[in-house]
Amino acid sequence: MERIIGGWILIGLGGTVVAAARRLPGPRGTSLAMSALLAGVAGLWLSVATHPPQEVAFLVGRPFSVFQTAWVFRLTRESWAQGWGVLTAGLLVGLLWTAYPGQGRRWSRVLALGLVGAATGAALAADLFTLLMAWALLDAAFLALLLIRRGEAVVERAVLAGLVNGAALLGLWAAAVRLWWTGDSLFWSRMAGAAALPLLLLAGLIRLDIYPFHVGRPPELADEVDRAALLYVVPTAVGLMLWAHLIPLLQSWGGTPGVTLLLGLTSLLGGLWAWAEPDPRAGLVEAAWGTAAWWALAGLARPEVAPLAAALWPVCFALLFVGPSFVPPSPWGLPALGALLTLAGLPLTPGATLGTAVFHAWPAWAWPFLVLLQGLLVGALLRGWLRPPEEFPSPPAPWALLYGVGLGIGVLSLIGLGIALNAWGPMPIPFRLALLAGTGVGLLLYAQADRVHAVAWRWAQVRPFLSLEWLYAGLAQAIPSPAEGLRRALAFISHPAVMWLWALVIAGLLLVFWQGSPR
């Protein structure tokens, strides 16, 4: 655990390093510093891959004793894999920014480091209180990254995201209070959870953007998903981490059929809305939303595969978002193919176990619907992968090579995570045929892509109603004072001077953190 903590210290120092790197000639300095920091953290993380399970607690002295507990982190094979997944996603985005630097704004690099660091903390959180702190840091970095983008539409989305994600954070806090009052443990390994399960479930569904709690996603940035990839990947990955903890508690809960219905509906809407998007790359964002719900459904059917879903999902979609489209004979689009095949659940890929899990839970009469639903998502992913190439100037050879190395690391991570979590196992022939049928349906849909898009676009005329944004906007107007206050607060904290204040506050929190005593 000492090396993991060393990695978090590196991330904590990221602001200073990135600020210093801005003085380097050219626009790539800040992105290169971010990538180097994440590569260092990834090296430390990789060095503990074979360590036995271990736990560390930081006792924060009074008056900061909340629920009479500490900040506790537990390293297991599953939590290591989930943390590695978000680290790989962060490294891929950092290397993309290095190859294609854009404006090279340092604050977006600093906040991206904070987003990844908070997600790794959530992966290792051994109890609800520690997870609550990690989520708070994650939400702060997420909102700040949104606001850096500027634009009226993005500010409006930040207000909705702040309200919805704040509700998730509040639900998690209320669940912790409820468990504390009933004498239940806050630790995942000892939690009975029955008293607080509805609150925990609400927090998990909101974090996963499950319909109808899906308005926190920023579709306004879908046309530049390669540069905004972390805003889509990291929060959902953290939601899948929580989902892996909740699934054992849901097995004997009476409301599980309703949760199954919401997950299936989200998968269906994700596939339909992905096909309705005129831009195939923007459709990848909707397909990612639907696929996260599909893999959450797989975890609900077979709890042992839920940690695998939380580890693989961020790597798969980082590859699809960051990787270029496939244009033969160029090999640059091939790494994303590995992610696509994994998401399709084809045999011999790490996602095969996840692909069969849903079919395990349903009788044979329901399989045609499941095959169609899977094919809808696979076809949308294939449409995004084979989209027309973007017109970007090629980076110089060293930076292009570094970008290619990052894509290769993503593919190797998929294989390594599959090995670490025993993704490969015996697969009966009926399940192989079902997975191949789903991929076949996806290929057929892609072959008729224009027609499918036209049908989905006509159906999507009801999307403004189904999206429920009118409802959330109405709720925001019904509480004008809090909503307007949040709007003004978001506008205020996006000022560069306030960003420095944030840095001082975080430094103070780290100082308090390190005054605790390790166990």
C-alpha positions as CSV (number, residue, x, y, z in Angstrom):
1,M,0.0,0.0,0.0
2,E,3.0,2.3,0.5
3,R,3.5,2.5,-3.3
4,I,-0.2,3.2,-3.9
5,I,0.0,6.1,-1.4
6,G,3.2,7.3,-3.2
7,G,1.2,7.3,-6.4
8,W,-1.5,9.5,-4.8
9,I,1.2,11.9,-3.6
10,L,2.4,12.2,-7.2
11,I,-1.1,13.0,-8.3
12,G,-1.4,15.5,-5.4
13,L,1.8,17.2,-6.7
14,G,0.3,17.3,-10.2
15,G,-0.7,20.9,-10.0
16,T,2.8,22.1,-9.4
17,V,4.4,19.8,-12.0
18,V,1.9,20.8,-14.7
19,A,2.2,24.5,-13.9
20,A,6.0,24.2,-14.2
21,A,5.7,22.2,-17.4
22,R,3.7,25.1,-19.0
23,R,7.0,27.0,-19.3
24,L,8.4,24.3,-21.7
25,P,8.4,25.4,-25.3
26,G,5.5,24.3,-27.4
27,P,1.9,23.4,-26.4
28,R,2.6,19.9,-25.3
29,G,4.3,20.6,-22.0
30,T,1.3,20.3,-19.7
31,S,-0.1,17.2,-21.4
32,L,3.4,15.6,-21.3
33,A,3.7,16.3,-17.6
34,M,0.2,14.8,-17.0
35,S,1.1,11.7,-19.0
36,A,4.4,11.3,-17.2
37,L,2.8,11.6,-13.8
38,L,0.1,9.0,-14.7
39,A,2.8,6.7,-16.1
40,G,4.7,6.9,-12.8
41,V,1.5,6.2,-10.9
42,A,0.7,3.3,-13.2
43,G,4.2,1.9,-12.6
44,L,3.7,2.0,-8.9
45,W,0.3,0.4,-9.2
46,L,1.6,-2.4,-11.4
47,S,4.3,-3.1,-8.9
48,V,1.7,-4.2,-6.3
49,A,-0.3,-6.4,-8.7
50,T,0.7,-9.6,-7.0
51,H,0.7,-8.4,-3.4
52,P,-1.6,-10.2,-1.0
53,P,-4.7,-8.4,0.3
54,Q,-3.8,-5.6,2.7
55,E,-5.4,-2.7,4.4
56,V,-4.4,0.7,5.6
57,A,-6.3,3.2,7.7
58,F,-5.6,6.9,8.3
59,L,-7.1,8.1,11.6
60,V,-7.9,11.8,11.3
61,G,-7.7,13.4,14.7
62,R,-10.7,15.1,16.2
63,P,-12.8,17.2,15.6
64,F,-12.7,15.5,12.1
65,S,-13.9,12.1,13.4
66,V,-17.1,11.4,11.4
67,F,-19.1,8.2,12.3
68,Q,-16.1,7.4,14.6
69,T,-14.2,5.9,11.7
70,A,-11.1,6.5,9.6
71,W,-10.2,6.7,6.0
72,V,-9.6,3.0,5.1
73,F,-8.3,1.6,1.9
74,R,-8.1,-2.1,1.1
75,L,-6.0,-3.6,-1.7
76,T,-7.4,-6.8,-3.2
77,R,-7.1,-8.3,-6.6
78,E,-10.5,-6.9,-7.6
79,S,-9.9,-3.4,-6.3
80,W,-6.4,-3.3,-7.9
81,A,-7.9,-4.3,-11.3
82,Q,-10.6,-1.6,-11.0
83,G,-8.0,1.1,-10.2
84,W,-5.8,-0.1,-13.1
85,G,-8.8,0.3,-15.4
86,V,-9.3,4.0,-14.7
87,L,-5.5,4.7,-14.6
88,T,-5.2,3.2,-18.1
89,A,-8.1,5.4,-19.3
90,G,-6.4,8.5,-17.8
91,L,-3.1,7.6,-19.4
92,L,-4.7,7.1,-22.8
93,V,-6.3,10.5,-22.7
94,G,-3.1,12.1,-21.5
95,L,-1.1,10.6,-24.4
96,L,-3.8,11.7,-26.8
97,W,-3.5,15.3,-25.5
98,T,0.2,15.0,-25.9
99,A,0.0,13.9,-29.5
100,Y,-2.8,16.4,-30.3
101,P,-2.2,19.1,-27.7
102,G,-5.1,21.5,-28.5
103,Q,-4.9,24.6,-26.3
104,G,-2.8,22.9,-23.7
105,R,-4.7,24.4,-20.8
106,R,-3.1,23.4,-17.5
107,W,-6.2,23.5,-15.3
108,S,-7.9,20.8,-17.4
109,R,-4.8,18.6,-17.0
110,V,-4.7,19.2,-13.2
111,L,-8.4,18.4,-12.8
112,A,-8.0,15.3,-15.0
113,L,-5.4,14.1,-12.6
114,G,-7.7,14.8,-9.7
115,L,-10.5,12.9,-11.4
116,V,-8.4,9.8,-12.0
117,G,-6.9,10.0,-8.5
118,A,-10.4,10.2,-6.9
119,A,-11.5,7.2,-8.9
120,T,-8.6,5.1,-7.8
121,G,-9.4,6.1,-4.2
122,A,-13.0,5.0,-4.8
123,A,-11.7,1.6,-6.2
124,L,-9.7,0.9,-3.0
125,A,-12.3,2.4,-0.5
126,A,-12.9,-0.3,2.1
127,D,-15.9,1.5,3.8
128,L,-18.7,3.8,3.0
129,F,-17.1,6.9,4.6
130,T,-14.0,6.6,2.6
131,L,-16.0,6.2,-0.6
132,L,-18.0,9.3,0.3
133,M,-14.9,11.4,0.5
134,A,-13.6,10.0,-2.8
135,W,-17.0,10.7,-4.5
136,A,-16.9,14.3,-3.2
137,L,-13.5,14.9,-4.7
138,L,-14.6,13.2,-8.0
139,D,-17.7,15.4,-8.3
140,A,-15.7,18.6,-7.6
141,A,-13.2,17.7,-10.3
142,F,-16.0,16.7,-12.7
143,L,-17.9,19.9,-12.4
144,A,-14.8,22.0,-12.6
145,L,-13.8,20.2,-15.8
146,L,-17.2,20.8,-17.3
147,L,-17.0,24.5,-16.4
148,I,-13.6,24.9,-18.0
149,R,-15.3,24.1,-21.3
150,R,-17.4,27.3,-21.0
151,G,-20.5,27.9,-23.1
152,E,-24.0,28.5,-22.0
153,A,-25.1,24.9,-22.8
154,V,-22.3,23.5,-20.8
155,V,-23.1,25.7,-17.8
156,E,-26.7,24.5,-18.0
157,R,-25.5,20.9,-18.1
158,A,-23.2,21.6,-15.1
159,V,-26.2,22.8,-13.1
160,L,-28.1,19.6,-13.9
161,A,-25.0,17.5,-13.2
162,G,-24.4,19.3,-9.9
163,L,-28.0,18.7,-8.8
164,V,-28.2,15.0,-9.8
165,N,-24.7,14.0,-8.7
166,G,-25.3,16.0,-5.5
167,A,-28.4,13.8,-5.0
168,A,-26.2,10.7,-5.4
169,L,-23.7,12.0,-2.9
170,L,-26.5,12.9,-0.5
171,G,-27.9,9.4,-0.9
172,L,-24.6,7.8,-0.1
173,W,-24.2,10.1,3.0
174,A,-27.8,9.2,4.1
175,A,-27.0,5.5,3.7
176,A,-23.9,5.9,5.9
177,V,-25.9,7.7,8.6
178,R,-28.6,5.0,8.4
179,L,-26.1,2.2,8.8
180,W,-24.5,4.0,11.7
181,W,-27.8,4.5,13.5
182,T,-28.8,0.9,13.1
183,G,-25.5,-0.4,14.3
184,D,-24.5,-1.9,11.0
185,S,-20.9,-1.8,9.7
186,L,-19.8,0.7,7.2
187,F,-17.2,-1.8,5.8
188,W,-18.2,-3.6,2.7
189,S,-16.8,-6.9,4.0
190,R,-19.1,-6.8,7.1
191,M,-22.1,-4.8,5.9
192,A,-25.6,-6.4,6.1
193,G,-26.9,-3.4,4.3
194,A,-30.6,-4.1,4.5
195,A,-31.6,-0.9,6.3
196,A,-29.8,1.4,3.8
197,L,-30.1,-0.6,0.6
198,P,-32.7,1.7,-1.1
199,L,-30.4,4.7,-0.5
200,L,-27.3,2.8,-1.7
201,L,-29.2,1.7,-4.7
202,L,-30.3,5.2,-5.5
203,A,-26.7,6.5,-5.3
204,G,-25.5,3.6,-7.6
205,L,-28.2,4.1,-10.2
206,I,-27.5,7.9,-10.3
207,R,-23.8,7.4,-10.6
208,L,-24.4,4.9,-13.5
209,D,-26.8,7.4,-15.2
210,I,-29.4,4.7,-15.3
211,Y,-32.7,6.0,-16.8
212,P,-34.4,8.1,-15.5
213,F,-31.3,9.5,-13.6
214,H,-29.3,10.1,-16.7
215,V,-29.2,13.9,-17.1
216,G,-25.7,14.2,-15.5
217,R,-24.0,13.1,-18.7
218,P,-22.8,16.0,-20.9
219,P,-24.1,15.2,-24.5
220,E,-23.1,18.8,-25.5
221,L,-19.5,17.5,-25.7
222,A,-20.2,14.3,-27.6
223,D,-18.8,15.8,-30.8
224,E,-15.4,16.1,-29.1
225,V,-15.6,12.9,-27.1
226,D,-11.9,12.1,-27.7
227,R,-10.9,15.2,-25.7
228,A,-13.7,14.9,-23.2
229,A,-13.4,11.2,-22.7
230,L,-12.6,11.3,-19.0
231,L,-15.9,13.1,-18.3
232,Y,-17.8,10.1,-19.8
233,V,-15.5,7.2,-18.7
234,V,-14.5,7.9,-15.1
235,P,-17.8,8.6,-13.3
236,T,-19.5,5.6,-14.9
237,A,-16.5,3.4,-14.0
238,V,-16.9,4.6,-10.4
239,G,-20.6,3.7,-10.6
240,L,-19.7,0.2,-11.7
241,M,-17.3,-0.1,-8.8
242,L,-20.1,0.6,-6.4
243,W,-22.4,-1.7,-8.3
244,A,-20.0,-4.6,-7.7
245,H,-20.3,-3.9,-3.9
246,L,-24.1,-3.7,-4.1
247,I,-24.9,-6.8,-6.1
248,P,-24.5,-9.3,-3.2
249,L,-26.9,-7.2,-1.2
250,L,-29.5,-7.1,-4.0
251,Q,-29.7,-10.9,-4.5
252,S,-32.4,-11.3,-1.8
253,W,-34.0,-7.9,-2.2
254,G,-37.7,-7.8,-3.3
255,G,-37.2,-4.8,-5.6
256,T,-34.6,-6.5,-7.9
257,P,-37.0,-7.1,-10.8
258,G,-37.7,-3.4,-11.0
259,V,-33.9,-2.7,-11.1
260,T,-33.6,-5.2,-13.9
261,L,-36.3,-3.4,-15.8
262,L,-34.5,-0.1,-15.5
263,L,-31.2,-1.6,-16.6
264,G,-32.8,-3.2,-19.6
265,L,-34.6,0.0,-20.6
266,T,-31.4,2.0,-20.3
267,S,-29.6,-0.5,-22.6
268,L,-32.4,-0.3,-25.1
269,L,-32.5,3.5,-25.1
270,G,-28.7,3.7,-25.3
271,G,-28.8,1.5,-28.5
272,L,-31.6,3.4,-30.1
273,W,-30.3,6.9,-29.3
274,A,-26.8,5.8,-30.5
275,W,-28.3,4.9,-33.9
276,A,-30.3,8.1,-34.0
277,E,-27.2,10.3,-33.8
278,P,-26.2,11.8,-37.2
279,D,-22.5,11.7,-36.0
280,P,-21.4,8.1,-35.4
281,R,-18.7,9.3,-33.0
282,A,-21.4,11.0,-30.9
283,G,-23.3,7.8,-31.1
284,L,-20.5,6.1,-29.2
285,V,-21.4,8.2,-26.1
286,E,-25.0,6.8,-26.2
287,A,-23.7,3.3,-26.8
288,A,-21.3,3.6,-23.9
289,W,-24.3,4.5,-21.7
290,G,-26.3,1.5,-22.9
291,T,-23.4,-0.9,-22.6
292,A,-22.7,0.2,-19.0
293,A,-26.3,-0.7,-18.1
294,W,-25.9,-4.0,-20.1
295,W,-22.8,-5.0,-18.1
296,A,-24.5,-3.9,-14.9
297,L,-27.3,-6.3,-15.8
298,A,-24.7,-9.0,-16.4
299,G,-23.3,-8.4,-12.9
300,L,-26.8,-8.6,-11.4
301,A,-27.3,-12.0,-13.1
302,R,-23.8,-13.4,-12.0
303,P,-22.3,-11.4,-9.1
304,E,-18.9,-12.9,-9.6
305,V,-18.4,-11.0,-13.0
306,A,-19.3,-7.5,-11.6
307,P,-15.7,-6.6,-10.6
308,L,-14.6,-7.7,-14.1
309,A,-17.1,-5.3,-15.7
310,A,-15.9,-2.4,-13.5
311,A,-12.3,-3.1,-14.6
312,L,-12.8,-3.6,-18.3
313,W,-15.4,-1.0,-19.1
314,P,-13.2,2.2,-18.7
315,V,-10.4,0.7,-20.8
316,C,-12.7,-0.4,-23.6
317,F,-14.4,3.0,-24.0
318,A,-11.1,4.9,-23.5
319,L,-9.8,3.0,-26.5
320,L,-13.0,3.6,-28.5
321,F,-13.2,7.3,-27.6
322,V,-9.5,8.1,-27.9
323,G,-8.6,5.8,-30.8
324,P,-9.1,6.9,-34.4
325,S,-11.6,5.4,-36.8
326,F,-10.4,2.3,-38.8
327,V,-9.2,3.2,-42.2
328,P,-7.3,0.4,-44.0
329,P,-4.4,0.0,-44.4
330,S,-3.6,2.2,-41.4
331,P,-3.2,0.1,-38.2
332,W,-4.1,2.9,-35.8
333,G,-7.8,1.9,-35.6
334,L,-7.0,-1.8,-34.7
335,P,-6.6,-1.3,-30.9
336,A,-10.2,-0.1,-30.7
337,L,-11.2,-3.3,-32.4
338,G,-10.0,-5.2,-29.4
339,A,-12.3,-3.1,-27.2
340,L,-15.2,-3.6,-29.6
341,L,-14.8,-7.4,-29.6
342,T,-14.5,-7.4,-25.8
343,L,-17.7,-5.4,-25.5
344,A,-19.5,-7.7,-27.9
345,G,-18.5,-10.6,-25.6
346,L,-17.1,-12.8,-28.4
347,P,-15.4,-16.1,-27.3
348,L,-11.7,-15.8,-26.5
349,T,-12.1,-12.2,-25.4
350,P,-12.1,-11.0,-21.8
351,G,-15.7,-9.9,-22.2
352,A,-17.0,-13.4,-23.1
353,T,-17.9,-14.2,-19.5
354,L,-19.8,-10.9,-19.2
355,G,-21.6,-11.5,-22.5
356,T,-22.9,-14.9,-21.4
357,A,-24.0,-13.7,-17.9
358,V,-27.2,-12.1,-19.1
359,F,-28.2,-15.2,-21.0
360,H,-27.6,-17.3,-17.9
361,A,-30.3,-15.4,-16.0
362,W,-33.1,-15.6,-18.6
363,P,-35.1,-18.5,-20.0
364,A,-34.6,-19.5,-23.7
365,W,-37.8,-17.8,-24.8
366,A,-36.2,-14.4,-23.9
367,W,-33.0,-15.0,-25.8
368,P,-34.1,-13.5,-29.1
369,F,-34.9,-10.2,-27.4
370,L,-31.5,-10.3,-25.7
371,V,-29.7,-11.1,-28.9
372,L,-31.5,-8.1,-30.6
373,L,-30.6,-5.8,-27.8
374,Q,-27.0,-6.8,-27.8
375,G,-26.9,-6.5,-31.6
376,L,-28.3,-3.0,-31.4
377,L,-25.4,-2.0,-29.1
378,V,-22.7,-3.9,-31.1
379,G,-23.9,-2.3,-34.3
380,A,-23.8,1.2,-32.9
381,L,-20.2,0.5,-31.6
382,L,-19.2,-0.8,-35.1
383,R,-20.7,2.3,-36.7
384,G,-18.6,4.5,-34.4
385,W,-15.5,2.5,-35.1
386,L,-15.9,2.6,-38.9
387,R,-16.9,6.2,-39.0
388,P,-15.4,8.5,-41.7
389,P,-11.9,9.6,-40.7
390,E,-11.4,12.9,-39.0
391,E,-9.3,15.6,-40.8
392,F,-6.5,16.2,-38.3
393,P,-2.9,17.1,-39.1
394,S,-0.7,14.2,-38.2
395,P,1.6,14.8,-35.2
396,P,5.4,14.5,-35.5
397,A,6.7,11.0,-35.5
398,P,7.8,10.8,-31.8
399,W,4.5,12.0,-30.5
400,A,2.6,9.7,-32.9
401,L,4.7,6.8,-31.7
402,L,3.9,7.7,-28.0
403,Y,0.2,7.8,-28.9
404,G,0.5,4.3,-30.5
405,V,2.3,3.0,-27.4
406,G,-0.7,4.2,-25.3
407,L,-3.2,2.4,-27.5
408,G,-1.0,-0.7,-27.2
409,I,-1.0,-0.4,-23.4
410,G,-4.8,-0.3,-23.6
411,V,-5.0,-3.6,-25.5
412,L,-2.5,-5.2,-23.2
413,S,-4.5,-4.0,-20.2
414,L,-7.6,-5.7,-21.5
415,I,-5.7,-9.0,-21.7
416,G,-4.0,-8.5,-18.3
417,L,-7.2,-7.6,-16.5
418,G,-8.9,-10.7,-18.0
419,I,-6.0,-12.9,-16.7
420,A,-6.0,-11.2,-13.2
421,L,-9.8,-11.7,-12.8
422,N,-10.0,-15.1,-14.4
423,A,-12.2,-13.9,-17.3
424,W,-11.8,-17.1,-19.3
425,G,-13.6,-20.2,-18.5
426,P,-15.7,-23.0,-20.1
427,M,-18.5,-21.7,-22.2
428,P,-21.4,-24.0,-23.3
429,I,-22.1,-24.1,-27.0
430,P,-25.6,-22.5,-26.7
431,F,-24.1,-19.4,-25.1
432,R,-21.4,-19.2,-27.8
433,L,-24.1,-19.3,-30.4
434,A,-26.1,-16.6,-28.6
435,L,-23.0,-14.3,-28.5
436,L,-22.2,-14.9,-32.1
437,A,-25.8,-14.3,-33.0
438,G,-25.7,-10.9,-31.2
439,T,-22.6,-9.9,-33.2
440,G,-24.2,-11.1,-36.4
441,V,-27.2,-8.9,-35.8
442,G,-24.9,-6.0,-35.2
443,L,-23.1,-6.7,-38.5
444,L,-26.5,-6.8,-40.3
445,L,-27.6,-3.5,-38.8
446,Y,-24.3,-1.9,-39.8
447,A,-24.7,-3.2,-43.3
448,Q,-28.0,-1.2,-43.5
449,A,-26.6,1.7,-41.4
450,D,-28.3,4.4,-43.3
451,R,-31.7,2.8,-43.1
452,V,-31.3,1.9,-39.5
453,H,-30.3,5.5,-38.7
454,A,-33.3,6.9,-40.6
455,V,-35.7,4.6,-38.6
456,A,-34.0,5.4,-35.3
457,W,-34.0,9.1,-36.1
458,R,-37.8,9.1,-36.8
459,W,-38.4,7.1,-33.6
460,A,-36.2,9.5,-31.7
461,Q,-38.6,12.4,-32.4
462,V,-40.1,11.5,-29.0
463,R,-36.6,11.7,-27.4
464,P,-37.1,15.3,-26.1
465,F,-40.0,13.8,-24.1
466,L,-38.3,10.6,-23.0
467,S,-35.1,12.4,-22.1
468,L,-36.9,14.0,-19.2
469,E,-34.8,17.1,-19.3
470,W,-38.0,19.1,-19.4
471,L,-38.9,17.5,-16.1
472,Y,-35.5,18.3,-14.5
473,A,-35.5,21.8,-15.9
474,G,-39.0,22.3,-14.4
475,L,-37.8,21.0,-11.0
476,A,-34.8,23.4,-11.2
477,Q,-37.3,26.3,-11.9
478,A,-39.5,25.1,-9.1
479,I,-36.6,25.7,-6.7
480,P,-35.3,29.0,-8.2
481,S,-33.2,30.1,-5.3
482,P,-31.1,27.0,-4.9
483,A,-30.8,26.5,-8.7
484,E,-29.8,30.1,-9.3
485,G,-27.5,30.0,-6.3
486,L,-25.8,26.9,-7.8
487,R,-25.6,28.6,-11.2
488,R,-23.8,31.6,-9.7
489,A,-21.6,29.4,-7.5
490,L,-20.5,27.4,-10.6
491,A,-19.8,30.6,-12.5
492,F,-17.7,31.8,-9.6
493,I,-15.6,28.7,-9.0
494,S,-14.7,28.5,-12.7
495,H,-12.6,31.8,-12.3
496,P,-8.8,31.1,-12.4
497,A,-8.2,32.9,-9.1
498,V,-10.7,30.6,-7.3
499,M,-9.0,27.6,-8.9
500,W,-5.8,28.6,-6.9
501,L,-8.0,28.8,-3.8
502,W,-9.2,25.3,-4.5
503,A,-5.5,24.2,-4.7
504,L,-4.8,25.7,-1.3
505,V,-7.9,24.1,0.2
506,I,-6.9,20.7,-1.2
507,A,-3.4,21.2,0.1
508,G,-4.8,21.9,3.5
509,L,-6.9,18.7,3.4
510,L,-3.9,16.7,2.4
511,L,-2.0,18.2,5.4
512,V,-4.8,17.1,7.7
513,F,-4.9,13.7,6.0
514,W,-1.2,13.1,6.6
515,Q,-1.5,14.1,10.3
516,G,-3.5,10.9,10.7
517,S,-1.7,7.8,11.9
518,P,-1.5,4.7,9.6
519,R,-2.5,1.3,10.8
